[in-house]
């Protein structure tokens, strides 16, 4: 009867252990949507070459802009913060590597114990030197028993199911993802500095146009005042010319304020306090890259930092799922020790006091596995989120490249037409002025011609700015602008 009860108890223990080790089946990710083989809106035949392969020192020909980007890469605070995120990920990777190796601690311990008369420890101490002999009868000591230990104690969890290796893999992949995040900051920083620089050149161009037109309008106002004194013009005409001149001058101050704001924004990107930004050639003298090619879409997946980062995050999340599934299985832990153990300090370093041993423990979750199930559910949700984030990064990349490719072609046509418009309206000012002096045109026609020419010049500057911004955005969208970063060795 006693044997049967022991057998049933053991059988129930085994059943409970096996039931506690059941692992949830892995979740399948949604099907992947095939990426296009060509970019939508690409007016040219796909080429294996891509402008993203060019270093930014080559892509940007303006030496003043190159100097600004150099300063930004050395001093920008966002980039320095990104570097610290890489160091945090590196520390986390080192932390995840540690559990795969034994933990060894040097131990120096001292303790006092008082054993009860009817305990195993008390009986075991019956024959020690601390025992007492009263009237021929030996007796368990009632004094405190000291215990000294000097040596090493270790603990080592054997990674039977790959749980620890999966966690280490996830940490390593997130280290690589943080490096790609740093590359993404570099790409964005290079693009933002270039955008701010060309914004400054545009504002300089517009300010020059306003000042030039203000000079012409002042001359027209002076002529109108002379004609009024001669009786050939009215006070209304003088007031109209004066009002137009005042508006042009006010627009000039607005542009000066925008220049100040843009310079301050650029200085912050450069990691310094406000100061004047040195310019190179004027906007009209700047040249767009002659050949802006996007390359093959497959190149985008290999080059663009946010896509690479999202892919690494997805792989890391999948490793977290593997670790969460392995947590349901039993874990084997070894706890050996080696050192000197004695109840007297004088005998502690005696070779006879050398003690060693090891304990192996196998543990598995049986009851109340809600924490493990919650961890598994959380890791699955994070894995799906990373999957959708990866798909979104790819779609965003294709959208930006296609938009900028089409924008470059469209704005090239817009710039050509606006240039013709400016030339035509500039001639119209001279014609209207000559006709007005000869009495064949009214002052309103002269004012209209001057206003139209000014608006066309300002609009042309905006279009040229947009052309450069489209080229910069295409360069960034293709993953250009970051230098190769060394991959941490080892796993």
C-alpha positions as CSV (number, residue, x, y, z in Angstrom):
1,X,0.0,0.0,0.0
2,X,2.8,2.4,0.9
3,X,4.6,1.6,-2.5
4,X,1.4,2.3,-4.4
5,X,1.0,5.7,-2.8
6,X,4.6,6.6,-3.6
7,X,4.1,5.5,-7.2
8,X,1.0,7.6,-7.6
9,X,2.7,10.6,-6.0
10,X,5.6,10.3,-8.4
11,X,3.4,9.8,-11.4
12,X,1.3,12.9,-10.5
13,X,4.5,14.9,-10.1
14,X,5.8,13.8,-13.5
15,X,2.4,14.6,-15.1
16,X,2.4,18.0,-13.5
17,X,5.9,18.7,-14.6
18,X,5.1,17.7,-18.2
19,X,1.9,19.7,-18.3
20,X,3.8,22.7,-17.0
21,X,6.3,22.4,-19.9
22,X,3.8,22.7,-22.7
23,X,4.8,25.4,-25.1
24,X,2.4,27.5,-27.2
25,X,2.7,26.9,-30.9
26,X,4.6,29.7,-32.8
27,X,2.5,32.4,-34.4
28,X,2.8,32.9,-38.2
29,X,3.3,36.4,-39.5
30,X,0.9,37.8,-42.1
31,X,2.0,37.2,-45.8
32,X,4.5,39.7,-47.1
33,X,3.4,42.0,-49.9
34,X,5.8,41.9,-52.8
35,X,7.8,45.0,-53.4
36,X,7.7,46.7,-56.8
37,X,10.6,46.0,-59.2
38,X,10.6,49.6,-60.5
39,X,9.8,53.0,-58.9
40,X,6.4,54.5,-59.8
41,X,6.9,57.9,-61.5
42,X,10.5,57.1,-62.7
43,X,10.7,58.8,-66.1
44,X,13.9,56.9,-67.0
45,X,15.0,53.3,-67.4
46,X,16.0,51.8,-64.1
47,X,19.7,51.8,-63.5
48,X,21.8,49.7,-61.2
49,X,23.7,52.9,-60.1
50,X,22.2,55.2,-57.5
51,X,23.1,58.7,-56.2
52,X,22.9,57.3,-52.7
53,X,26.2,55.6,-53.4
54,X,27.9,59.0,-53.6
55,X,29.4,60.4,-50.4
56,X,27.8,63.7,-49.4
57,X,31.1,65.5,-50.0
58,X,30.7,64.5,-53.7
59,X,27.0,65.0,-54.0
60,X,27.1,68.6,-52.6
61,X,29.5,70.7,-54.7
62,X,29.3,73.9,-52.7
63,X,32.4,74.1,-50.4
64,X,30.5,76.3,-47.9
65,X,27.8,73.7,-47.5
66,X,30.3,70.9,-47.1
67,X,32.0,72.9,-44.3
68,X,28.6,73.3,-42.6
69,X,27.8,69.6,-42.8
70,X,31.3,68.8,-41.4
71,X,30.6,71.0,-38.4
72,X,27.1,69.5,-37.9
73,X,28.5,66.0,-37.9
74,X,31.0,66.9,-35.3
75,X,28.9,69.0,-32.9
76,X,25.2,68.2,-33.4
77,X,23.5,67.2,-30.2
78,X,21.0,64.9,-31.7
79,X,23.8,62.9,-33.3
80,X,25.6,62.7,-29.9
81,X,22.4,61.5,-28.3
82,X,22.1,58.8,-31.0
83,X,25.7,57.7,-30.2
84,X,24.8,57.3,-26.6
85,X,21.8,55.2,-27.6
86,X,24.3,52.9,-29.4
87,X,26.3,52.7,-26.2
88,X,23.2,51.8,-24.2
89,X,22.4,49.0,-26.6
90,X,26.0,47.8,-26.4
91,X,25.8,47.6,-22.6
92,X,22.5,45.7,-22.9
93,X,24.1,43.2,-25.2
94,X,27.0,42.6,-22.8
95,X,24.4,42.2,-20.0
96,X,22.6,39.5,-22.1
97,X,25.8,37.7,-22.8
98,X,26.6,37.3,-19.1
99,X,24.0,34.6,-18.2
100,X,25.5,32.2,-20.7
101,X,28.6,31.9,-18.5
102,X,28.9,30.8,-14.9
103,X,28.7,33.4,-12.2
104,X,31.6,33.0,-9.8
105,X,31.7,35.0,-6.5
106,X,34.5,35.1,-3.9
107,X,32.9,34.5,-0.5
108,X,34.2,35.2,3.0
109,X,31.4,34.4,5.5
110,X,31.1,33.9,9.2
111,X,28.1,32.8,11.2
112,X,26.8,31.6,14.5
113,X,24.2,28.8,15.0
114,X,22.5,27.4,18.0
115,X,21.1,23.9,17.3
116,X,18.2,22.4,19.1
117,X,18.6,19.3,21.0
118,X,16.4,17.3,18.7
119,X,17.5,18.5,15.3
120,X,19.7,16.7,12.7
121,X,22.3,19.5,12.9
122,X,22.3,19.2,16.7
123,X,22.8,15.5,16.5
124,X,25.5,15.9,13.8
125,X,27.5,18.2,16.1
126,X,27.4,15.6,18.9
127,X,30.9,14.3,18.1
128,X,32.6,17.6,17.3
129,X,35.2,19.2,19.6
130,X,32.5,21.4,20.9
131,X,30.6,18.4,22.5
132,X,30.4,18.2,26.3
133,X,30.9,15.1,28.6
134,X,29.0,15.3,31.9
135,X,29.4,12.3,34.3
136,X,30.3,10.0,31.4
137,X,27.3,10.9,29.4
138,X,27.8,12.9,26.2
139,X,25.5,15.8,25.6
140,X,24.7,18.0,22.5
141,X,26.2,21.4,23.1
142,X,24.1,24.3,24.2
143,X,26.6,26.9,23.2
144,X,26.7,28.8,19.9
145,X,28.5,27.0,17.1
146,X,30.6,29.2,14.8
147,X,30.9,28.6,11.1
148,X,33.5,30.1,8.8
149,X,33.8,29.8,5.0
150,X,36.4,31.3,2.6
151,X,36.3,30.3,-1.0
152,X,34.3,30.4,-4.2
153,X,30.6,29.9,-5.0
154,X,29.3,29.7,-8.5
155,X,25.9,29.5,-10.3
156,X,25.4,28.4,-13.9
157,X,22.1,28.0,-15.7
158,X,22.6,25.6,-18.6
159,X,20.9,26.9,-21.7
160,X,19.1,23.7,-22.7
161,X,16.4,25.2,-24.9
162,X,18.2,28.3,-26.3
163,X,16.3,30.8,-24.1
164,X,19.5,32.6,-23.0
165,X,20.9,32.5,-26.6
166,X,17.7,34.0,-28.0
167,X,17.9,36.8,-25.5
168,X,21.5,37.5,-26.4
169,X,20.7,37.4,-30.1
170,X,17.9,39.9,-29.6
171,X,20.2,42.2,-27.7
172,X,22.8,42.0,-30.4
173,X,20.3,42.7,-33.2
174,X,19.1,45.7,-31.3
175,X,22.7,46.9,-31.0
176,X,22.9,46.8,-34.8
177,X,19.5,48.5,-35.0
178,X,20.8,51.3,-32.8
179,X,23.8,51.7,-35.2
180,X,21.3,52.0,-38.1
181,X,19.4,54.5,-36.0
182,X,22.6,56.5,-35.7
183,X,23.0,56.3,-39.5
184,X,19.4,57.5,-39.9
185,X,20.2,60.6,-37.8
186,X,23.3,61.3,-39.9
187,X,21.2,61.0,-43.1
188,X,18.5,63.3,-41.8
189,X,21.1,65.7,-40.4
190,X,22.9,66.1,-43.7
191,X,19.6,66.6,-45.5
192,X,18.4,69.2,-42.9
193,X,21.6,71.2,-43.1
194,X,21.5,71.2,-46.9
195,X,17.8,72.2,-46.9
196,X,18.5,75.1,-44.5
197,X,21.5,76.2,-46.6
198,X,19.4,76.4,-49.8
199,X,16.6,78.1,-47.9
200,X,19.1,80.8,-46.9
201,X,20.3,81.2,-50.5
202,X,16.7,81.5,-51.6
203,X,16.0,84.2,-49.1
204,X,19.1,86.0,-50.1
205,X,17.9,85.9,-53.7
206,X,14.5,87.2,-52.8
207,X,15.9,90.0,-50.7
208,X,18.2,91.0,-53.6
209,X,15.1,91.0,-55.9
210,X,13.1,93.1,-53.4
211,X,16.0,95.6,-53.0
212,X,16.4,95.9,-56.8
213,X,12.7,96.4,-57.4
214,X,12.6,98.9,-54.5
215,X,15.2,100.9,-56.3
216,X,13.2,100.8,-59.6
217,X,10.0,101.7,-57.8
218,X,11.8,104.6,-56.0
219,X,12.9,105.8,-59.5
220,X,9.3,105.5,-60.8
221,X,8.0,107.4,-57.8
222,X,10.5,110.2,-58.4
223,X,9.4,110.4,-62.0
224,X,5.8,110.5,-61.0
225,X,6.4,113.4,-58.6
226,X,8.1,115.3,-61.4
227,X,5.2,114.6,-63.7
228,X,2.8,115.8,-61.1
229,X,4.6,119.1,-60.7
230,X,4.4,119.4,-64.5
231,X,0.7,118.8,-64.4
232,X,0.9,115.4,-66.2
233,X,0.1,113.2,-63.3
234,X,-2.2,113.3,-60.3
235,X,-1.7,112.9,-56.6
236,X,-3.4,109.6,-56.8
237,X,-0.7,108.2,-59.1
238,X,2.0,109.4,-56.7
239,X,0.2,107.7,-53.8
240,X,-0.1,104.4,-55.7
241,X,3.6,104.4,-56.5
242,X,4.5,105.3,-52.9
243,X,2.2,102.6,-51.5
244,X,3.8,100.0,-53.8
245,X,7.3,101.1,-52.6
246,X,6.3,100.8,-49.0
247,X,4.9,97.3,-49.5
248,X,8.1,96.2,-51.2
249,X,10.2,97.6,-48.4
250,X,8.1,95.9,-45.8
251,X,8.5,92.5,-47.6
252,X,12.2,93.1,-47.4
253,X,12.1,93.3,-43.6
254,X,9.9,90.1,-43.5
255,X,12.6,88.3,-45.6
256,X,15.3,89.6,-43.3
257,X,13.5,88.1,-40.3
258,X,13.2,84.8,-42.1
259,X,16.9,84.9,-42.8
260,X,17.6,85.4,-39.1
261,X,15.3,82.5,-38.2
262,X,16.8,80.2,-40.8
263,X,20.4,81.1,-39.6
264,X,19.5,80.4,-36.0
265,X,17.9,77.0,-37.0
266,X,21.0,76.1,-38.9
267,X,23.3,77.1,-36.1
268,X,21.4,74.8,-33.7
269,X,21.8,72.0,-36.2
270,X,25.5,72.8,-36.1
271,X,25.5,72.6,-32.3
272,X,26.5,76.2,-31.7
273,X,24.9,79.5,-30.7
274,X,23.5,82.0,-33.2
275,X,25.9,83.6,-35.6
276,X,26.1,84.5,-39.3
277,X,26.2,81.6,-41.7
278,X,28.8,81.9,-44.4
279,X,27.4,81.4,-47.9
280,X,29.0,80.2,-51.1
281,X,27.7,80.9,-54.6
282,X,24.4,82.6,-55.0
283,X,21.3,80.6,-55.8
284,X,21.3,81.5,-59.5
285,X,24.9,80.2,-59.8
286,X,24.2,76.9,-58.0
287,X,23.9,73.9,-60.3
288,X,21.8,70.8,-59.8
289,X,23.5,67.4,-60.2
290,X,23.3,66.5,-63.8
291,X,22.2,62.9,-63.4
292,X,19.9,62.0,-60.5
293,X,19.3,58.2,-60.7
294,X,17.5,56.1,-58.1
295,X,18.8,52.7,-58.9
296,X,16.9,49.5,-58.4
297,X,14.3,49.2,-55.6
298,X,16.2,46.3,-54.1
299,X,19.1,48.8,-53.5
300,X,16.7,50.8,-51.3
301,X,16.2,47.9,-48.9
302,X,20.0,47.5,-48.4
303,X,20.9,51.2,-48.2
304,X,18.1,53.1,-46.4
305,X,18.9,53.2,-42.6
306,X,15.3,53.2,-41.4
307,X,14.5,50.1,-43.4
308,X,17.6,48.3,-42.2
309,X,16.7,49.4,-38.6
310,X,13.1,48.1,-38.9
311,X,14.4,44.8,-40.3
312,X,16.8,44.3,-37.4
313,X,14.1,45.2,-34.9
314,X,11.8,42.7,-36.5
315,X,14.4,39.9,-36.2
316,X,15.1,40.9,-32.6
317,X,11.4,40.7,-31.8
318,X,11.3,37.2,-33.3
319,X,14.2,36.2,-31.1
320,X,12.2,37.5,-28.1
321,X,9.3,35.3,-29.0
322,X,11.7,32.3,-29.1
323,X,13.0,33.2,-25.7
324,X,9.4,33.6,-24.3
325,X,8.4,30.2,-25.7
326,X,11.6,28.6,-24.2
327,X,10.7,30.0,-20.8
328,X,7.9,27.4,-20.5
329,X,10.5,24.6,-20.5
330,X,12.5,23.3,-17.5
331,X,15.7,25.1,-16.6
332,X,18.8,23.3,-15.2
333,X,21.0,25.2,-12.8
334,X,24.3,24.1,-11.3
335,X,25.6,25.7,-8.1
336,X,29.1,24.4,-7.2
337,X,31.3,25.7,-4.4
338,X,34.9,25.3,-3.4
339,X,36.7,26.7,-0.3
340,X,37.7,26.3,3.3
341,X,35.0,25.6,5.9
342,X,35.6,25.2,9.6
343,X,34.1,26.1,13.0
344,X,37.4,27.6,14.3
345,X,39.4,30.4,12.7
346,X,42.6,28.7,13.6
347,X,41.6,25.6,11.5
348,X,40.1,27.6,8.6
349,X,43.2,27.4,6.3
350,X,44.1,23.9,7.3
351,X,44.1,21.6,4.2
352,X,41.7,19.3,6.1
353,X,39.1,22.1,6.1
354,X,38.9,22.1,2.3
355,X,35.3,21.6,1.2
356,X,33.6,21.4,-2.1
357,X,30.3,20.4,-3.6
358,X,27.7,21.0,-6.3
359,X,24.0,21.1,-6.5
360,X,22.0,20.6,-9.7
361,X,18.4,21.8,-9.8
362,X,15.8,21.3,-12.4
363,X,12.9,23.7,-12.2
364,X,9.8,24.1,-14.4
365,X,6.7,26.2,-14.1
366,X,3.7,24.2,-13.1
367,X,1.1,26.4,-11.5
368,X,0.3,30.1,-12.0
369,X,2.0,30.5,-15.4
370,X,0.2,33.7,-16.1
371,X,3.4,35.7,-16.0
372,X,5.0,33.5,-18.7
373,X,1.8,33.7,-20.8
374,X,1.7,37.4,-20.4
375,X,5.4,37.7,-21.5
376,X,4.7,35.5,-24.5
377,X,1.7,37.4,-25.5
378,X,3.6,40.7,-25.1
379,X,6.5,39.4,-27.2
380,X,4.1,38.2,-30.0
381,X,2.4,41.6,-30.1
382,X,5.8,43.4,-30.2
383,X,6.8,41.0,-33.0
384,X,3.7,41.9,-35.1
385,X,4.2,45.6,-34.4
386,X,7.8,45.3,-35.7
387,X,6.6,43.4,-38.7
388,X,4.1,46.2,-39.6
389,X,6.8,48.8,-38.9
390,X,9.1,47.1,-41.3
391,X,6.4,47.1,-44.0
392,X,5.6,50.7,-43.3
393,X,9.3,51.7,-43.6
394,X,9.5,50.0,-47.0
395,X,6.3,51.7,-48.2
396,X,7.5,55.1,-46.9
397,X,10.8,54.7,-48.8
398,X,9.0,53.9,-52.1
399,X,6.6,56.8,-51.7
400,X,9.4,59.3,-51.0
401,X,11.5,58.1,-53.9
402,X,8.7,58.1,-56.4
403,X,7.4,61.5,-55.3
404,X,10.9,63.1,-55.6
405,X,11.6,61.5,-58.9
406,X,8.5,62.8,-60.4
407,X,9.0,66.2,-58.6
408,X,12.4,66.7,-60.1
409,X,11.0,66.3,-63.6
410,X,8.0,68.5,-63.0
411,X,9.8,71.3,-61.3
412,X,12.5,71.3,-64.0
413,X,9.7,72.2,-66.5
414,X,8.2,74.7,-64.0
415,X,11.6,76.5,-63.5
416,X,12.1,76.8,-67.3
417,X,8.6,78.4,-67.7
418,X,9.0,80.7,-64.7
419,X,12.4,81.9,-66.1
420,X,10.7,82.8,-69.4
421,X,7.9,84.6,-67.4
422,X,10.5,86.7,-65.5
423,X,12.3,87.7,-68.7
424,X,9.0,88.7,-70.3
425,X,7.7,90.7,-67.4
426,X,11.1,92.5,-67.0
427,X,10.8,93.6,-70.6
428,X,7.2,94.6,-69.9
429,X,8.3,97.0,-67.2
430,X,10.6,98.9,-69.6
431,X,7.8,98.9,-72.2
432,X,5.2,100.2,-69.8
433,X,7.5,102.9,-68.5
434,X,8.3,104.2,-72.0
435,X,4.6,104.1,-73.0
436,X,3.7,105.9,-69.8
437,X,6.2,108.7,-70.5
438,X,4.9,109.0,-74.0
439,X,1.4,109.2,-72.8
440,X,0.2,105.9,-74.2
441,X,0.0,103.9,-70.9
442,X,-1.4,104.8,-67.5
443,X,0.5,104.7,-64.3
444,X,-1.6,101.7,-63.2
445,X,-0.1,99.6,-66.1
446,X,3.4,100.5,-64.9
447,X,2.5,99.5,-61.3
448,X,1.0,96.3,-62.5
449,X,4.0,95.4,-64.6
450,X,6.4,96.1,-61.7
451,X,4.3,94.1,-59.2
452,X,4.0,91.2,-61.6
453,X,7.7,91.1,-62.4
454,X,8.5,91.1,-58.6
455,X,6.1,88.3,-57.9
456,X,7.6,86.3,-60.8
457,X,11.1,86.8,-59.5
458,X,10.1,85.7,-56.0
459,X,8.3,82.7,-57.4
460,X,11.2,81.7,-59.6
461,X,13.5,81.7,-56.5
462,X,11.0,79.5,-54.7
463,X,10.9,77.1,-57.6
464,X,14.7,76.8,-57.8
465,X,14.7,76.2,-54.0
466,X,12.2,73.4,-54.5
467,X,14.4,71.9,-57.2
468,X,17.3,71.6,-54.8
469,X,15.1,70.4,-52.0
470,X,13.7,67.6,-54.3
471,X,17.2,66.5,-55.1
472,X,18.2,66.5,-51.4
473,X,15.1,64.6,-50.4
474,X,15.7,62.0,-53.2
475,X,19.3,61.6,-51.9
476,X,18.0,61.1,-48.4
477,X,15.1,58.9,-49.4
478,X,17.6,56.5,-51.2
479,X,19.7,56.3,-48.0
480,X,22.5,58.6,-49.0
481,X,24.6,60.7,-46.7
482,X,25.9,58.3,-44.1
483,X,29.3,56.8,-43.9
484,X,29.7,53.1,-43.3
485,X,29.8,52.2,-39.6
486,X,31.8,49.3,-38.2
487,X,29.6,46.4,-37.0
488,X,30.4,45.2,-33.4
489,X,32.3,41.9,-33.6
490,X,31.0,38.8,-32.0
491,X,27.7,37.6,-30.7
